[in-house]
């Protein structure tokens, strides 16, 4: 950064001292800086490279932090963070105790709203603008939202409300035809037509919602962006600026492979080439076990359909989508719609696999209860990224699902301990259940080095049955999900392992009460282990069972404490939560 513009810029006030003619050079420096850091430390790449000029222009024109700027989702906010007093600590991005990968109110005054899930920015910025109006404060209110996120129902709700107000809000529509995967839906085609015509129809969808529409303009032309933003800054009422950008701009391989370079891992900063990973004999990823099993099942059963809200690659449903495009549905960032769409198909006898990240199913909670469980429709929810997910942090941890699903009548809840268990529960569900089921499994690789999906190995899982993995005399450890593997290692590390029994409860609901009665009548201590929140989770259910049946056995619950867990590696976060191998072993040793 020697003799650079960026080395002297630590805040937007420094940025505004530059002449406009210097800003393209600054943009190149910012790209180089992001590429270097992300190539070495990993993170989200393509989204931020696509908004370098836009971010510079926004902070150049508007008086941040007095003017309020909200980033939707936040994958694209790296440039924002670098320009707002976090340049020198940017290398700590997504690391334990480092800065968050997303805007976060407690991290900076410039982060006006915490984000991580999509389509919240318009609602948030409208709320801010209405509050400013009540307080007679004059300030600008700007939201930056992508073309994939603006198609979400929540964004449309906010647009509908905002258009009927007199608030001076500016919605910047960052249109790159991408989310994580390519954007889908009728709105995507509409925006494509606008771009191809290089003009918008007089009565377009946004003007119909009473917004002043401007654009589309080149989002990589800083001078044009600044000129347009200066005009809009002084225009009253709700406004939309349609900006065309390229995800991954400035790194050729990132532009050409936008899905891969959304979060590419480590790569060569000069060429962009990904560093090869040694994956021989490594266990399969859970998401690929799901994807390959679904594909295999669909070849047998023509009634199988797949639904995912904008996560075909991340969930590995893309394998099924490529093979059976007429039976697979990417509905865009619309979790509520995905769930009720699945329910509708289930009423017609389809076998519906609805693949949603655990943290995103939270956004469709009412639909799970009202449209699926209440009607007892056998939708198969496949919840990827359950448990602690690592560097994405608090907005993405799938730690609440056991608690929020366990209380819903009619719903089966299952957490496989390994790849084989996931394969077999998917097979079992495909044969036909009389009620809905939620199958939750973690991000990353499994535990069986030589496992591969094979239809000849499919086996039916007995619903509601726990498994004794090890017999013992004094202590019983009850695990659920992949925590069984940590428990196995913890027990093996202890000298008096013969005193410890281990039972795996793949089914959190229904619970195997017969096994529980045996456990509570033969052991003096019960320890539960889960990778979800303790309050309302698996351990809480075991404690409730003991209380209900008046057992006097000591029960110790291990799991995620009553806090929002920060970002870090999964190993680091498991240690913080006390569910890593060493912590579990220490607790067991105390009871021996």
C-alpha positions in Angstrom: 0.0 0.0 0.0 3.1 2.2 -0.2 2.4 5.5 -2.0 -1.2 4.5 -2.5 -4.4 6.5 -2.0 -5.9 3.7 0.2 -3.2 4.0 2.8 -4.4 7.5 3.7 -8.1 6.6 3.8 -9.4 5.4 7.1 -12.9 6.9 7.0 -15.4 8.3 4.5 -14.3 11.8 5.5 -10.9 11.0 4.2 -12.5 9.6 1.0 -14.4 12.9 0.4 -11.1 14.8 0.3 -10.1 13.1 -3.0 -10.9 14.5 -6.4 -13.4 12.5 -8.4 -10.6 11.9 -11.0 -8.7 9.9 -8.3 -11.5 7.5 -7.5 -11.1 5.0 -10.3 -7.5 4.5 -9.1 -8.8 4.0 -5.6 -11.3 1.5 -6.8 -8.4 -0.6 -8.3 -6.5 -0.4 -5.1 -9.5 -1.6 -3.1 -10.0 -4.5 -5.5 -6.4 -5.5 -5.1 -6.6 -5.2 -1.3 -9.7 -7.4 -1.1 -8.3 -10.0 -3.5 -5.1 -10.2 -1.5 -6.7 -10.6 1.9 -9.5 -13.0 0.8 -7.0 -15.1 -1.2 -5.1 -15.7 2.0 -7.8 -15.7 4.7 -10.9 -16.8 2.7 -14.3 -15.1 2.8 -16.9 -13.9 0.4 -15.3 -12.4 -2.7 -17.5 -11.9 -5.8 -20.2 -9.8 -4.3 -17.8 -7.2 -2.9 -15.7 -7.0 -6.1 -18.9 -6.1 -7.9 -19.8 -3.1 -5.8 -16.4 -1.4 -5.4 -17.4 1.7 -7.4 -20.9 1.8 -6.0 -19.6 1.7 -2.4 -17.1 4.5 -3.1 -19.8 6.6 -4.7 -22.2 6.1 -1.8 -19.8 7.2 0.8 -18.5 10.0 -1.4 -21.9 11.5 -1.9 -23.6 10.8 1.4 -22.6 12.1 4.8 -22.1 8.7 6.5 -22.5 7.8 9.3 -25.1 10.7 9.8 -26.8 9.5 6.6 -27.9 6.0 7.2 -26.7 3.3 4.8 -28.1 -0.3 5.0 -26.6 -3.2 3.1 -28.9 -6.1 2.3 -27.5 -9.5 3.4 -24.0 -8.0 3.7 -21.9 -10.3 1.5 -21.1 -7.3 -0.5 -20.0 -5.0 2.4 -16.2 -5.6 2.4 -15.5 -2.3 0.6 -17.8 -0.6 3.1 -15.9 -2.1 6.0 -12.5 -1.1 4.6 -13.6 2.5 4.0 -15.2 2.8 7.5 -12.3 2.5 9.9 -11.7 -1.3 9.6 -9.0 -1.4 7.0 -6.2 -2.3 9.4 -8.1 -5.2 11.0 -9.8 -6.4 7.8 -7.5 -9.5 7.8 -9.4 -10.6 11.0 -12.6 -10.8 9.0 -14.6 -13.9 10.0 -12.0 -15.1 12.5 -12.6 -15.7 16.2 -12.8 -12.3 18.0 -12.2 -10.5 14.6 -14.6 -8.4 12.6 -17.8 -10.0 11.3 -18.2 -11.0 7.7 -21.5 -9.0 7.7 -22.4 -5.5 8.9 -23.0 -5.5 12.6 -24.3 -2.6 14.8 -22.0 -3.4 17.7 -19.0 -3.3 15.5 -19.2 0.1 13.9 -21.3 3.2 13.9 -21.3 2.9 10.1 -23.1 -0.4 10.3 -26.6 1.0 10.8 -28.4 -2.4 10.8 -27.2 -5.9 11.4 -27.8 -8.2 8.4 -27.0 -11.7 7.2 -30.3 -12.9 6.0 -31.6 -11.3 2.8 -34.4 -8.9 1.9 -34.5 -7.0 5.2 -32.9 -3.7 4.1 -35.9 -1.9 2.7 -38.0 -2.5 5.8 -35.2 -1.4 8.0 -34.4 1.8 6.1 -38.0 2.7 5.9 -38.3 2.3 9.7 -35.3 4.6 10.1 -36.8 7.1 7.7 -40.2 7.1 9.4 -38.4 7.6 12.8 -36.4 10.5 11.4 -39.6 12.1 10.1 -41.3 11.9 13.6 -38.2 13.4 15.2 -37.9 16.1 12.5 -34.4 15.0 11.7 -33.1 15.6 8.2 -30.8 12.8 7.0 -30.6 10.5 4.0 -31.7 6.9 4.2 -30.2 4.5 1.6 -30.6 0.7 1.2 -28.5 -1.4 -1.2 -30.3 -4.6 -2.3 -29.6 -7.1 -5.0 -31.9 -8.3 -7.7 -32.2 -11.7 -6.1 -33.0 -10.3 -2.7 -35.6 -7.7 -3.9 -37.7 -10.6 -5.3 -38.3 -11.8 -1.8 -41.8 -11.4 -0.3 -40.5 -9.3 2.6 -38.9 -6.8 0.2 -42.1 -6.5 -1.8 -44.0 -5.9 1.4 -41.6 -3.1 2.3 -41.8 -1.6 -1.2 -45.6 -1.6 -1.1 -45.5 0.3 2.2 -42.7 2.6 1.3 -44.4 3.7 -1.9 -47.4 4.9 0.1 -45.2 7.1 2.4 -43.6 10.5 1.8 -40.2 9.4 3.2 -37.0 10.4 1.4 -35.6 6.9 1.0 -33.3 5.7 -1.8 -33.3 2.1 -2.8 -30.2 1.1 -4.8 -31.0 -2.0 -6.8 -27.7 -3.7 -7.4 -28.5 -5.8 -10.5 -26.0 -8.5 -11.4 -28.4 -11.3 -12.1 -26.9 -13.3 -9.3 -27.5 -14.3 -5.7 -25.3 -17.1 -4.7 -26.7 -19.0 -7.7 -28.2 -17.2 -10.7 -31.3 -15.2 -10.0 -34.6 -16.8 -11.0 -38.2 -15.7 -11.5 -40.4 -13.4 -13.5 -38.8 -10.2 -12.0 -35.4 -11.4 -13.1 -36.7 -11.6 -16.7 -38.3 -8.2 -16.4 -35.0 -6.6 -15.2 -33.2 -8.4 -18.0 -35.5 -6.8 -20.5 -34.9 -3.3 -19.0 -31.1 -3.9 -19.3 -31.4 -5.1 -22.9 -33.5 -2.1 -23.9 -31.2 0.2 -21.9 -34.3 2.0 -20.7 -37.3 1.4 -18.5 -40.9 1.5 -19.6 -42.7 4.6 -18.4 -45.0 2.7 -16.2 -42.7 0.0 -14.9 -43.2 -2.1 -11.8 -41.4 0.4 -9.5 -43.2 3.5 -10.7 -46.5 1.5 -10.3 -45.5 1.3 -6.6 -45.1 5.1 -6.5 -41.3 5.1 -6.6 -39.3 7.5 -8.7 -37.3 5.2 -10.9 -33.8 6.1 -12.3 -31.6 4.0 -14.5 -30.4 1.5 -15.4 -26.9 2.9 -15.2 -23.4 1.4 -15.3 -22.4 0.5 -11.7 -18.7 0.6 -12.5 -18.7 4.2 -13.8 -17.9 6.2 -10.7 -18.6 9.6 -12.3 -22.0 8.6 -13.6 -22.9 7.0 -10.2 -21.9 10.2 -8.3 -23.7 12.5 -10.7 -26.9 10.4 -10.4 -26.7 10.1 -6.6 -26.2 13.8 -6.3 -29.4 14.4 -8.2 -31.4 11.8 -6.2 -30.1 13.1 -2.9 -32.1 16.3 -3.4 -35.2 14.6 -4.8 -38.1 14.2 -2.4 -40.0 10.9 -1.8 -39.2 7.3 -2.3 -36.7 6.6 -5.1 -35.1 3.6 -6.8 -31.7 3.7 -8.6 -31.2 0.7 -10.9 -27.5 -0.1 -11.1 -26.0 -2.7 -13.3 -22.9 -4.5 -12.0 -20.8 -7.6 -12.6 -20.3 -10.0 -9.7 -16.5 -10.7 -9.3 -15.6 -7.6 -11.3 -11.9 -7.1 -11.8 -10.8 -10.8 -11.4 -11.4 -12.6 -14.6 -12.0 -16.1 -13.1 -14.4 -14.6 -10.6 -16.4 -13.0 -13.4 -16.5 -16.2 -15.4 -17.3 -18.5 -12.5 -19.5 -16.4 -10.3 -21.0 -19.3 -8.3 -17.6 -20.8 -7.4 -16.1 -17.4 -6.5 -18.9 -16.3 -4.3 -16.8 -17.8 -1.5 -13.9 -19.5 -3.2 -11.6 -20.5 -0.3 -7.9 -19.7 -0.8 -6.6 -18.9 -4.2 -3.7 -17.3 -6.1 -4.2 -13.5 -5.8 -2.5 -12.8 -9.2 -4.2 -15.4 -11.3 -7.3 -16.1 -9.3 -6.7 -19.9 -9.7 -8.0 -21.9 -6.8 -5.4 -23.8 -4.8 -6.0 -27.5 -5.3 -7.4 -29.4 -2.3 -6.3 -32.9 -1.4 -9.7 -34.6 -1.1 -8.8 -38.3 -1.8 -10.2 -40.6 0.8 -11.9 -37.7 2.6 -15.5 -38.3 3.8 -18.3 -37.0 1.7 -19.9 -33.7 2.5 -23.3 -34.1 4.1 -24.9 -31.9 1.4 -23.5 -34.2 -1.3 -24.9 -37.3 0.6 -28.3 -35.5 0.4 -27.8 -34.6 -3.3 -26.7 -38.0 -4.5 -29.3 -39.8 -2.4 -32.1 -37.6 -3.7 -30.9 -38.2 -7.3 -30.8 -41.9 -6.8 -34.3 -42.0 -5.2 -35.7 -39.8 -7.9 -34.6 -42.3 -10.5 -36.8 -44.9 -8.8 -39.8 -42.8 -7.8 -41.3 -40.4 -10.3 -43.4 -38.7 -7.6 -40.3 -37.2 -6.0 -39.9 -33.5 -6.4 -37.4 -31.0 -5.0 -37.8 -27.5 -3.8 -35.1 -25.0 -2.6 -35.2 -21.3 -1.9 -32.2 -20.1 -3.9 -29.7 -22.7 -2.7 -29.4 -25.4 -5.4 -25.6 -25.4 -5.3 -25.3 -24.9 -1.5 -27.7 -27.7 -0.8 -26.4 -29.9 -3.6 -30.0 -30.2 -5.0 -28.4 -29.0 -8.3 -27.6 -32.7 -9.1 -31.3 -33.5 -9.0 -32.2 -30.3 -10.8 -29.8 -31.0 -13.7 -31.1 -34.5 -14.1 -34.9 -33.8 -13.6 -35.4 -30.1 -14.3 -39.2 -30.6 -14.6 -39.3 -31.9 -11.1 -37.1 -29.4 -9.4 -38.0 -25.9 -8.3 -35.6 -23.1 -7.3 -38.1 -20.5 -6.0 -35.6 -17.8 -5.3 -35.1 -16.2 -1.9 -38.6 -17.0 -0.7 -38.6 -19.5 2.1 -42.2 -18.9 3.1 -43.3 -19.7 -0.5 -41.0 -22.7 -0.7 -42.6 -24.3 2.4 -46.2 -23.7 1.3 -45.5 -24.6 -2.3 -44.2 -27.9 -0.9 -47.3 -28.3 1.1 -49.5 -27.8 -2.0 -47.6 -30.4 -3.9 -47.9 -32.8 -1.0 -51.7 -32.6 -1.1 -51.5 -34.0 -4.5 -49.5 -37.1 -3.6 -46.0 -35.8 -4.5 -43.1 -36.8 -2.4 -41.6 -33.4 -1.7 -38.0 -32.8 -0.5 -37.7 -29.2 0.6 -34.0 -28.3 1.1 -33.5 -25.2 3.2 -30.6 -24.1 5.4 -31.5 -24.5 9.1 -31.1 -20.8 9.8 -33.3 -19.8 6.9 -36.2 -22.1 7.8 -36.7 -19.7 10.7 -38.0 -17.3 8.1 -40.9 -19.7 7.3 -41.9 -20.8 10.8 -45.6 -19.9 10.4 -45.8 -21.9 7.2 -44.2 -25.0 8.8 -46.8 -24.9 11.5 -49.9 -23.7 9.7 -49.5 -25.0 6.2 -47.6 -28.3 6.8 -47.8 -29.6 10.4 -51.4 -28.5 11.1 -52.6 -30.3 8.0 -50.2 -33.2 8.7 -48.8 -33.1 5.2 -45.7 -35.4 4.7 -43.3 -32.7 3.5 -39.6 -33.8 3.9 -37.6 -30.9 5.2 -33.9 -31.3 4.6 -32.1 -28.8 6.9 -28.6 -28.2 5.8 -26.1 -26.3 7.8 -27.6 -27.4 11.1 -25.6 -26.7 14.3 -22.6 -24.4 14.4 -21.5 -23.4 10.9 -18.3 -21.6 11.6 -17.1 -18.3 10.1 -20.4 -17.0 8.9 -21.3 -16.5 12.6 -24.4 -15.7 14.5 -26.7 -15.0 11.6 -26.0 -18.4 10.0 -25.6 -20.8 12.9 -28.3 -23.5 12.7 -28.6 -23.9 16.4 -32.3 -23.1 17.1 -34.0 -25.7 14.9 -34.3 -28.5 17.5 -35.9 -26.1 19.9 -38.3 -24.4 17.4 -39.3 -27.6 15.7 -39.6 -29.9 18.7 -42.7 -28.1 20.0 -44.7 -28.5 16.7 -47.3 -31.3 16.8 -47.2 -34.0 14.0 -43.6 -33.2 13.1 -40.9 -35.9 13.2 -37.4 -34.4 14.0 -34.3 -36.5 13.1 -30.6 -35.7 13.3 -28.3 -38.4 11.7 -25.0 -39.2 13.3 -23.2 -39.8 10.0 -23.6 -40.1 6.3 -25.1 -43.6 6.3 -27.8 -42.5 8.7 -28.6 -39.5 6.5 -28.8 -41.7 3.4 -31.2 -44.2 5.1 -33.5 -41.6 6.7 -33.9 -40.0 3.3 -34.7 -43.4 1.8 -37.2 -44.1 4.6 -38.9 -40.8 4.1 -39.2 -41.4 0.3 -41.1 -44.6 0.9 -44.0 -42.5 2.4 -44.6 -41.2 5.8 -48.0 -40.3 7.3 -46.6 -37.0 8.7 -44.0 -34.4 8.0 -40.3 -34.8 9.0 -37.4 -32.4 9.5 -34.0 -34.0 8.9 -31.2 -31.7 10.1 -27.5 -32.2 9.3 -24.4 -30.1 9.5 -22.2 -28.2 7.1 -19.0 -29.9 5.9 -17.8 -33.4 5.7 -19.0 -36.6 7.4 -17.0 -39.2 9.3 -16.9 -42.3 7.1 -13.9 -42.1 4.8 -15.0 -44.8 2.3 -18.7 -44.1 2.3 -20.5 -43.6 -1.0 -24.2 -43.4 -1.8 -25.3 -46.8 -3.0 -29.0 -47.7 -3.6 -28.1 -51.4 -2.8 -27.2 -50.3 0.7 -30.5 -48.4 1.4 -32.1 -49.5 4.6 -35.3 -48.6 6.4 -34.9 -46.7 9.6 -37.3 -47.5 12.5 -39.1 -44.3 13.4 -38.6 -43.2 16.9 -35.9 -45.7 17.9 -32.7 -44.9 19.7 -29.5 -46.9 19.3 -27.2 -48.2 22.1 -23.6 -47.4 20.8 -21.9 -48.6 24.0 -23.0 -50.3 27.2 -21.9 -49.0 30.6 -22.7 -49.3 34.3 -22.9 -45.8 35.9 -23.1 -42.9 33.4 -25.3 -42.7 30.3 -24.4 -40.2 27.6 -27.4 -39.4 25.3 -26.3 -37.7 22.1 -28.1 -36.5 19.1 -26.9 -35.8 15.6 -23.2 -35.7 14.8 -22.4 -35.0 18.4 -22.3 -38.8 18.7 -18.9 -38.7 17.1 -17.5 -36.2 19.7 -19.0 -38.4 22.5 -17.4 -41.5 21.1 -13.9 -39.9 21.1 -14.4 -38.4 24.5 -15.4 -41.8 26.1 -12.4 -43.5 24.4 -10.1 -41.0 26.0 -11.1 -42.0 29.5 -9.5 -44.7 31.6 -12.8 -45.9 33.2 -14.7 -46.0 29.9 -16.5 -49.3 31.0 -18.6 -47.2 33.4 -20.0 -45.1 30.6 -22.9 -46.1 28.3 -23.7 -44.2 25.1 -27.1 -44.0 23.5 -27.7 -42.1 20.2 -31.0 -40.5 19.7 -31.4 -39.7 16.1 -35.0 -39.0 16.7 -35.5 -36.0 18.9 -39.2 -36.4 18.2 -40.7 -38.9 18.8 -38.4 -39.8 21.7 -37.7 -43.5 22.4 -39.3 -43.5 25.9 -38.7 -47.3 26.3 -35.0 -46.7 26.0 -35.2 -43.7 28.3 -36.9 -45.7 31.1 -34.1 -48.3 30.8 -31.5 -45.6 31.0 -33.0 -43.8 34.0 -33.5 -47.1 35.9 -29.9 -48.4 35.4 -27.7 -45.3 35.5 -26.9 -42.8 38.3 -26.0 -39.9 35.9 -27.3 -38.9 32.5 -25.4 -36.4 30.3 -27.0 -35.1 27.1 -25.0 -33.6 24.2 -26.3 -31.6 21.3 -25.1 -29.0 18.8 -28.1 -26.8 19.4 -29.4 -24.4 22.1 -29.9 -26.1 25.4 -33.0 -24.2 26.2 -35.9 -26.0 24.5 -33.6 -28.5 22.8 -32.9 -32.2 23.1 -31.5 -32.0 26.6 -34.5 -30.0 27.8 -36.7 -32.8 26.6 -34.7 -35.4 28.5 -34.8 -33.3 31.6 -38.6 -32.9 31.2 -38.9 -36.7 30.8 -37.0 -37.3 34.0 -39.1 -34.8 35.9 -42.4 -36.1 34.5 -41.5 -39.7 35.5 -40.1 -38.6 38.9 -36.6 -40.0 38.3 -34.0 -38.7 40.8 -31.0 -39.3 38.5 -28.6 -36.4 38.0 -29.1 -34.9 34.5 -26.4 -32.7 32.9 -27.2 -30.9 29.6 -24.4 -29.9 27.2 -25.1 -27.8 24.2 -25.1 -24.2 23.0 -25.6 -21.7 25.9 -28.1 -18.9 25.9 -26.0 -16.5 23.8 -25.6 -15.6 20.2 -22.4 -17.4 19.3 -19.9 -15.4 17.3 -17.9 -16.4 14.3 -14.8 -18.7 14.3 -13.9 -22.2 13.2 -16.3 -25.0 14.2 -13.6 -26.4 16.5 -13.2 -23.1 18.2 -16.9 -22.6 18.7 -17.5 -26.1 19.9 -14.8 -25.5 22.6 -16.5 -22.2 23.6 -19.8 -24.0 23.9 -18.3 -27.0 25.8 -19.2 -29.6 23.3 -15.8 -30.4 21.8 -14.2 -33.8 22.6 -12.0 -32.4 25.5 -14.8 -30.6 27.2 -17.2 -33.6 27.0 -14.4 -35.8 28.4 -13.8 -33.4 31.3 -17.5 -33.4 32.3 -17.7 -37.2 32.2 -14.5 -37.5 34.2 -16.1 -35.3 36.9 -18.9 -37.9 37.3 -16.7 -41.0 37.4 
